[in-house]
Amino acid sequence: MVDAESVRRVAVVGSGLMGSGIAQVFATAGMEVRLVDVEEKALRRALRLIEAGLETLTHAGMISGADVRSIVSRVVPSTDVGESSRDVDFVIEAVPESPDLKKRVFAQLADLCRRETVIASNTSALDIFSLSDIEAGERLVIAHFFAPAYIIPLVEIVPGPKTAQETIVFARNLMKRVGKSPVVMKRFGPGFIVNRLQKAIGEAALAMIEEGLAEPEEIDNAVKLSLGIRLPIVGVVQTFDFQGLDMLLQTMTNYGKISAFIEDKVNRGYLGAKTSRGIYDYQGRSEIDILKKRDELYLKMFCYLEAIGAFKPV
């Protein structure tokens, strides 16, 4: 496979909201994008979506109006998957989440693409590695974008049991090249990272509504005015360091469900910010210094979100 920095031509199979957004990302990064769908109507809609997305970025000052025409010109719509995928360095499918459909697409791409072409899936949950018959499984990987793909920076890179390390490195570097922030999972797991966490939160919220514990608006306000301020700063896991891993372990003990990962940290004396090491290593900084930095960031986040009206319904 080519080096990520040498990629000049990519293909996106599926031109819906995700496919068009992904195509926009690669075209904005200067690459020629073959955007493939089965219907001309879908492709025309995709181009309108791309133009609208570029207009949003222009108004935000992220790109100049002069760049829009050249970006759009790099997107080549086509209904011919064979012609479009034959000479590309990277191809990603963004077709609907139907196992049978994806299996057919992978079979086509395996036959049509060059042997060195990396084949990716934008699936949000499916185990494409078990449903795919691609012989060259070492060049198959998941690259899961989030809508809108041209704004949300995260891409989850998920390898399969046969995915080569060089494929993982290539995918990660290519995402960085197009301005994304990739995270790499060690192996496939249902829901990956974000959707698995989001599923747990969503199920808990619906359960509270159905149990008559709170109104939907109150639940959303509670999240926005607490987690919404903290999570962008410390995420989910680092939050435990500020709770104190010993306190967390005691709570787990009370509920009868202990995490071996947390128990090991506590047994080694890694209790979080108060010992300058927990799940994260704070490099010998004092608890006061760590908390001061955290609180300054919390305050900036709160003030910014309040200033833009983020606590009100969209």
Buried (B, 14 or more C-beta within 10 A) or exposed (E): BBEBEEBEBBBBBBBBBBBBBBBBBBBBBEBBBBBBBEEEEBBEBBBEBBBEBBEBBBEEEBBEEEBBEEBBEBBBBBBEBEEBBBEBBBBBBBBEEEBEEBBEBBEBBBEBBEEEBBBBBBBBBBBBBEEBEBEBBBBBBBBBBBEBBBBBEBBBBBBBEBBBEEBBBBBBBBBBBBEBEBBBBEEBEEEBBBBEEEEEEEEEBEEBEEEEEBEEEEBBBBBBEEEBBBBEBBEEEBBBBBEBBBBBBEBBEEEEEEEEEBBEBBEEEBBBBBBBBBBBEBEEBEBEEBBEEBEEBBEEBBEEBEEEEBBEEE
